[in-house]
Amino acid sequence: EKAGFDHFMLKEIHEQPKAYRDTMLGRIADDGKSVNLTELSMTAEYVKSIRKVHIVACGTAYHAGMVGKTVIESLARIPVETDVASEYRYRSPIITPDTLVIVVSQSGETADTLAALREAKRNGARVLAITNVVGSSVAREADDVLVTWAGPEIAVASTKAYTSQLIAFYLFGLHLAGILGTKDEATVAGIITALGELPEQVEIILENAPVLKQVAESISHHKNLFFIGRGVDYAVAQEGSLKLKEISYIHSEAYAAGELKHGTLALIEEGIPVIALITQEELYEKTLSNIKEVKARGAHVLGIINAGNEVEVAKSVDELFAIPKTLPLLSPALSVIPLQLISYYASLALEHDVDKPRNLAKSVTVE
Ligand code: F6R
């Protein structure tokens, strides 16, 4: 049942190219120029009436929602707020009938996410569910459902469900842009082409994975480490940090790279590992200067960078791992893969139960 892999998590990491393809299947027009989400019942008229979007989810699905915020804001120019579901209801969010609430849940059974969905509906908002389970509670109660076709996810640590949620956000962002006319046809077609290239690019990353084993083994000797990045790299840093904590039990924190000098830099000491995501070319110089700050204080830096930047970045970091070049908005669908693998190998090195980490359940049905 593990198809030759030692753990479900590793199997599911390797299923990501298929999960991307399956999630895109039938949702892109034959000419490759538009996204057609025919399963949605929301009309063009409704889409034009949306004034704001709330994305609500827990854990890894929340991290997908952080990327989703950037995707929808940049493609559709609608303001988006992303909330952790267990906090959402209690901050008395301003939910109006022109608010689209997007709940994201792999299982579709997470109690807090379901409660947020009900709160949204009570306030007259329309709810779109992004879920991996067709007949789940969240799917049944939402007005619209966008299924992620990742297939069953068995490992407690979410991998392919997260990345399929990203694909769902890209598709939905393009769907909105198509209706709202917020992106010209050539830009939309360019993003669709780049989406189509992702599965093969993931395969390239998976082929290069063995080098990450050594990185993970050296990390496994540490008690603390940091993930840093800017923009969507920061969202991915948070997911990388959660994954590592969850299955290796090593403490880590994710920081927006520019925030370090507002406090956290005090924690940087000789030898501490820092994993820096540097995929956003327009923020490149700024992140590099943050890397210099941590390196000057003795940090050991692994840079997750775009292929082609190796020579330039090599002098600023101790180690690097290159991901194939894609559009800045799509990079989370690639940059998270090495982080998934690092946490997998770190957990393995520490001889933990990779698929069933302590204290955790796959589906959290209590609030
Ligand atoms: C982490 C993880 C959890 C879930 C969270 C939400 O790897 O799997 O953080 O993402 O419990 O679960 P769903 O998506 O089923 O609502």
Boltz pocket constraint, residues with backbone or C-beta under 6 A from the ligand:
constraints:
  - pocket:
      binder: B
      contacts: [[A, 58], [A, 59], [A, 60], [A, 61], [A, 62], [A, 104], [A, 105], [A, 106], [A, 107], [A, 108], [A, 109], [A, 110], [A, 113], [A, 156], [A, 157], [A, 158], [A, 159], [A, 243], [A, 246], [A, 361], [A, 362], [A, 363], [A, 364]]
      max_distance: 6.0
